Amino acid sequence: MASNVNPTVRRRRLGQELRRLRELKGMTAEEVAERLLVSQSKISRLENGRRSISQRDVRDLCGVYEVEDQRVVDSLMEMARDSRQQGWWHAFGDIPYSVYIGLETDAESLRVYEPQVITGLLQTHSYAEALIQGALPETSAADIEKRVQVRLRRQERIAAEHNPLRLWVVLDEAALRRAVGDNHVMREQLEHLCEMSQLPHVTVQVLPFRAGAHPGLNGQYAILEFADAADSSVVYLEGVTSDLYLEKAHDVQKYAVMYEHLRAQALSVEESRRFIADAAKDYAQ
């Protein structure tokens, strides 16, 4: 999806611009909230792009910030209108990580560290289904299939003929050894992983157990980067009931440095491919 129609990215850009206007005015979020008789948390959610922004919100905020240039107001109003459009993922109903999907859909590159399972963008249908069943045992069959279909739709970025997502994945050895589904499911998944790793825009490295302690012991994370300079990089941390998005430059830099350490400690690309192929043979029985 092009960045100019991606509602998540438009909402994020609009929030950044509203924050800039507030800071130029020298006001705090608390002061703005008091002027508009709303909660401070609403102002924060509008500025960080986690909440839909209405044209009325934009009009009211521009009034508080005394924006006199009507062209600026009109541009922000148009962004607000675009930000309320629906992305392809909304057709699947309530998706718990829809904000992330919106960012991933528009990202130019993605760096992922996965300590436990094969990353979603490289999962087969059978593996994804078995994984969701195991991780969410109370989920209905219909909801499982919906989640699987969303996952498969996300993978279209990898197969895109033009401007495919550049993906770099570091997988802990545990992700290869953890049997999700039966032997056939695992063998198919690891063979698929080997195949995908041969694409020029996909890099897969395995971090073996023998690497010992490493910077990724705190858990899974992803770094999303965008082609447009107006869109700052984002670190995504997945949670059970809520997710965390880090956008401050020093936070992103810290995770980026951690990722370089993980890449350095992992097996080379060729070694990783052989390692995965050997692991697949273990499931050939």
N, C-alpha and C positions, 0 to 999 in steps of 0.2 A: 504494500500500500504506500503510495507516495506520501511524503512527509506533509505536503500542504493539505491533505485531507484526513490525516490520522488524528482523531479527536484527542487521544492521550497526549500526543506531542504538542498539539495546538494549545491544549489546556496548560501544559507545562510552560510553554513559551509565554503565554498570557500571564501566568502567575509570576514569572520572572520579571516581566515588564511592570506589573502592578507593584511588585516589591521595590523595583528601581524607582518608581514614581513616589512611593511612600518615603523611601530613604532620601530622595532629593528634597522632599518637603520637610525632612527632619522629624518625622513622627514615628512613634513606636506602634506596634500592632495593637497594644492595649489602648492607646489614645484613639486610634481609628475605630476600634470596636466600640469605644464609649461614645464617639460621635454618631455612629450609625445604629446604636442600641442593639448591637449583636455581640456574640461571644468572641473573645480573643482567639479561641480555637478555630472559629470559622474563618477569620482573616488569615490565620496560619495555613489552614487547609487550602484556601483559595490561592495563596502565594506559592505553595509547594506543589500545586497541580493535582492534589489528591481529591479535590471536590469539583463537581461541575460548576462552571461560572455562568451565571445568567447575564443577559444584557443589562438588566436592572442593576445587578451587582456592579458591573463596569461603570454604568452611569453614576451610581451613588459614590463609588470610589473616586472617579474622576472629579466629581463635585468637591469632595473633601480635599483632594490634592490640587484643586484649582487649576486644572488643565484647560488652558484657553484655546489651544490649537484644535479646531474642530476636526481636522484631518487625523490627528492622533486619536481623538475620541472615536471617530468613525472606524478607524483601523482596529482599535481594541474591541469595538462592538462586533465587527465582522469576525474577529478571532473568537469571541465568545460564542457567536452563532455556530461557527465551524466546530468548536470544541464540544458542542452538544449533539453533534451527529453521532451515529452509531458505527463502530468498527465491525468487521466481519464476525468477531467473537461474540457480539451481543446476540446474534441469531441463535446461539446455543443456550441462552438463558443466563441464569446466575452462575458466573464463573468466579471462584474465590480469588484468583490471581489475575484478574482482567487488566489491572494497571500494568503489571509486568508484561502481559501479552502485547499491550499497546506499545510499550517501549521496545520490546523485542522485534515487533513487526517493522519498526522504523530504524532499528539499529544498523550500522554499517558493519560492526564487528562485535564479537562476543567471546569473552574469555571465561571459562567455567572450571571450577574445581569441584569434583564430586567424590566424596569419600565412601559412599555406601552403595550407590546404584548407577547404572548406565544413565547418562544425561538424557533428558526427555527428547531433545532434537535428534537423537540417534537411536531411539528405541523402535523395536518392531511392534506391530499390533499385538502379537501374542504376549510379548514381554510386558508391554504397557498394561495390558488387561490384567495379567497375573500380579503385577506390582500394585496396581490400584486396589485389587481385591484383597491383597494381603495387608496393605497399609491402612485401608479404610474398610474394615470388615462389616460395618453397619450400612454400607452404601448399597443402594438398590442396583440391580442389573442394568436398568435403563440409565441410571446416572453414571455408572461405570463406563458404559458404552459412549455416553456423551463426552466424558472426560477423555476417553481414548481418541475419539474423533477430533476433539480440539487439539490434542497433542499431534495427531497426524497432519492436521491443517497447518499447524505451526511449522512443520517440517518442510513445507513448500518453499520457505525462504532458502533452504539449503539447495533445493533442486532448481531454483529459479534460473532461467536462461540468461537473464540480464541482471546484473548487480546482485548476485547471491550473497547471502550472509557469510562473512568470514568467521569461521568458528575454530577456536582453539580449546581443546578439552584436556585437562589433566585428571586421570582417573586413578583412584587408589586401587591397589590390587584387590581389596575387599570387594569392590564392585564386580569384579570378574569371578570371584570365588563364591559370592553369595548366590545360592540357587534360587532364582525367582521362576516359579513354574517348574515344569519337569525338565529332563535332560534335553528333550527335543527343542523346547523353548529357548533354553540357554545356548545350545549349540547354534541354533538359527540366529540368535541375537549377537553372539560373538562373531560369527561369520559376517553378519551384516555390518558390524562395527569395523571389521577389517576392510570390507569393501568401501565403506564410507570414508575411511581414513586415507584412501588413495585419491580422493578428490583434491584438486589443487588448492581449494579454499578451505579444506577441513584438515586440521592437525589433531592427532590423538597421541597423548603420551601416558604411559602407565607409571605410577609411583609405587614401586614394589615394597613389600613388607620390610625388606632388608635395609631400606632407606632410614629406618628408625624414626626418631622424633623429627617433626618438620613443621613449618609454619601453618599448615592446613589443619592441624589437629582440632581447632575450634569448630570446624564444620564447613559445610558447603557454602559457596558464594559464587556470584557471577559479576563480571564487569562489562557493562554495555557502553559502547562508544558510537558516536553519530557523525555522519558526514558533514552536517551543518555546524559551523563553528558556534552558532547561537545555542546549540544544545550541549550542555556539559555532560561529561561521563557520569554514569550512575553505578553504584555498587548495590546489588540486590542480595538480601539475606532472607531466605525462605523460613517461615515459622509455621507452627501448627495451627494457630488461630489468627495470626496476623503476620504481615511481612514488614521488613525494614528496608528503606531506600536511603542510601547515603549519597549526598551530592556535593558536600563541601570538598574543596580541592584537596585539603590535607588528608581527609578520610580516604578519598579515591586513591591518592598517591600511596598511602600506606598499604592498601590492599593490592595495588599494582606491584609494589616492591615484593610483597609476600608471594605474588604469583610468579615473579621472576625466580625467586628461590625455589618454588615448587617445580618449575620447568627445569631448573638446573639439576635438581635432585632426582628427577624422573628419568626413565630410560629414554634413549633417543627415539626418534620416530620409527626407524627401521627395527630397532630392538623391541619397541613396544608392539609393532605389528606382529613380529614373530612370537612375542609373549602371549598376545591375544589368541593367535592361531593355535598355539600349544594348549592354552586353556580350553579352547573350543574342543580339542580332541579329547579332553577329560570327560566331556559330556557326550561322547559318541557311543557310549555303551548302551 
